[in-house]
Amino acid sequence: MKLFFTKKLLLWNKKYNRRAMPWKGEKDPYKIWLSEIILQQTRVEQGWNYYLKFIKKFPTVQQLAHAPETTIFKLWEGLGYYSRCKNLIAAARIIDKDYGGRFPAMYEKILELPGIGPYTAAAIASFAFNLPYAVVDGNVLRVLARIGGIKTPADSAKGKTLLNKLAFELLDKKQPGLYNQAIMDFGAVVCKPKSPDCRECIMQTNCRAYQLGLVAQLPVKEKKIVKKNRWLYYFIITYKSRVYIRKRTAKDIWQNLHEFLLVEKDSAITKKNWLLLPPVKQLLSRNEARVTKISRIYTQQLTHQTVRGQFIEISVNKAPDLGADFTGVTHRELGNYPFPKFMITYLQEKNVNLSQH
């Protein structure tokens, strides 16, 4: 398989691969790392502009390491999976402190950095330093499973071992960066999850899945994602033109982003019921408060959960005691804080300017 696959893949890459991306062919490990972190759980089309914004704002890893966290999270705003941003900051600071701002050039050292797993470490090592490590992302797994006709579940321990072994065997050790980019592109534009271009595929005569009529069934996945439903009720407390927000610190979705007063429920509740919720009931009774507006229901689909909820605006005549973690800010100042997409959609519909001031 090695002879035909690797040779044909590099031939396809040279003659037919026209997939353009701003980080393609990049040798700077910082920029490669940044692109790979952004592209974790994010489509290329969405990540493209974020990559360009980050490179413009922070041209070097040292500048990223010394930037305020709020500024970095604000730039990340809307990308989701915010633990990536948290790890990005932590890794940048380690590189700045422990490596003098120079990205480590050894696979093992790269792998030790926060937020970097075997795939990302292999990408940086091969693209930046031409080290012989095979990248194995979703696109690559699919190509390998189909070419080899591998029916072992790709997400099982046995399947991962088998596919990683095959990935290394097929890797062009002399030009690993070029090969890795080629196989990822091949999976993205030819050997796609749905409607792969089998009729025009350069691998057709050697592809086991095509020969056996198993293209649509491979790769096999044994684990099924259990999705969770969450209802979030946000109370926007306004006092003298200020609204109250806090940072989410728990290890949950949207960690390090900001939010309004929140009450979470397992299912939808009516206006009558949420008026009886302890924090709301206290506000209404103690602060001469009144409900001024109730939003429509908003929905955001995350990988493992569906988030739904509403925003309830409450005006109070006395300064509310919401706890030390809450800060009163003007609507203009809201733009200085990072919010999750769920809240950004609501604020944009209210014509709140969310650009930094």
Order of alpha helices (4+ residues) and beta strands (2+ residues): alpha-alpha-alpha-alpha-alpha-alpha-alpha-alpha-alpha-alpha-alpha-alpha-beta-beta-beta-beta-alpha-alpha-beta-beta-beta-beta-alpha
